[in-house]
């Protein structure tokens, strides 16, 4: 089965202020998505409740590589360093969050290949 192309992480360095010089890499893993879901996070709610849900998404994307970064710090970075957030950044954050799910679930394009998976035998 052809592998889906990996989405590059979202990397940034803070240039000025309290956190100047700090570098971060945002991405999502199955573990980080599972953690977010266990806290009640629903990614589709970001569009309806952006003031509360966008900071949640931003925080959860930190967890893959920066588990010890506190929520108040991610909020401060989001509001002080990024706001207003360009749409292309938000789009990338959605893509990163969705990546673990899209690696697990076949799409229309990958459905036939998924059925040809030689590692399992299925009877229905």
N, C-alpha and C positions, 0 to 999 in steps of 0.2 A: 504494500500500500504506500502510495506517495505521501511523504511527510508534508504537513502544512508548514509554510515558511514562518519562522519565529519572528515575533514582533520585537524590535529592539527596545531595550529598557529606556526609560526616560531619565536621563542623567542631567544634573545641573550643579552649578557651583554658585554660591552666594557671594556677590562681589563687594557689598558694602554693609555697614551696620553691625549689629550685635553678633551675627553669625558669619561675618566676612571670612571667606576662605574655606568654609565647610562645603563638602561635596556629598551629594546624595545620588542614589540610583533607585528609582521607583520601578517596581514590577509586581506581578502577582504570581503566586504559586497556588497549587491546590490547597495547601495548608493555610495560606493567607485568606483565600476566598472562603474556606470552611470556617475560619475564625470570624470573618466578617458576617457570614450568614448566621453563625451561632449568636452573634450580638444583635440579630434582627435586621441587618442591613439588606436592603433590596435595591440593586443597582438601577432598576427602572424607575425608582422613586426620585432619583436625582433631578430629573426634569421637572417634576411637580413640586419638589421641596429642595431647591438648590441651596438655600442658605444653611440648612442643616445637613443635607445629604452630600453635597460636594466636599465639605471638610471631612466628612466620614470617609468618603472614597479616597481622598488624598492621604489620610491617616493610614488606612488599610494598605495602600500601596507602599508605604514605608516599611511595613512589617517584614517583607521578604528579605531585606538587606539591613534594616536598621531597627530591630525589635526593641531596642532600649531607648528609642526616641519617644519622649512623652507626648501625649495628645496635645497639651497646651503649647508645646514647641511646634508641632506640625501646623496647628492653627495659626500661630504667630507667623511662621514662614509663609503659609498660604496667603494670609491677609496683608502682611507687611511687605513681602517680597514679590508676590505674583499678582495680587489684585490690582486692576481688573485682569482676570485670567483670559488669555486668548483662546478662542474656540478650538484651535488646532491642538492646544495642550489638553483640553478637556476630552477631545476626541481620542487622543492617544491614551489618556488614562482609562477611558472606557474600553478601548481595544486591549490594553494590558490586563484589565480586570476580567475581561471575557475570555482571554486566551486559554486558561486552564480548562474551561468548559468546552471551548471549540476543539481542543485537543482530544477530548473525550467523546464528544457526540458527532456522529457523521452528519455532513450537510448533503444537500442534493447532489453537489459535485463529487462528493467522496462516498456516497452511498453504495454504489456498485463495487468499488474497490474494497470497502469495508466488509462486504459479503464474501469476498474472495480471501479473506484472512485465513491463512493456512494453519494458524496456531490453534484454532478451535473447530470443533465439529458441532453443528447446531441442528437439532430436530425440532420442528414446530408442528 
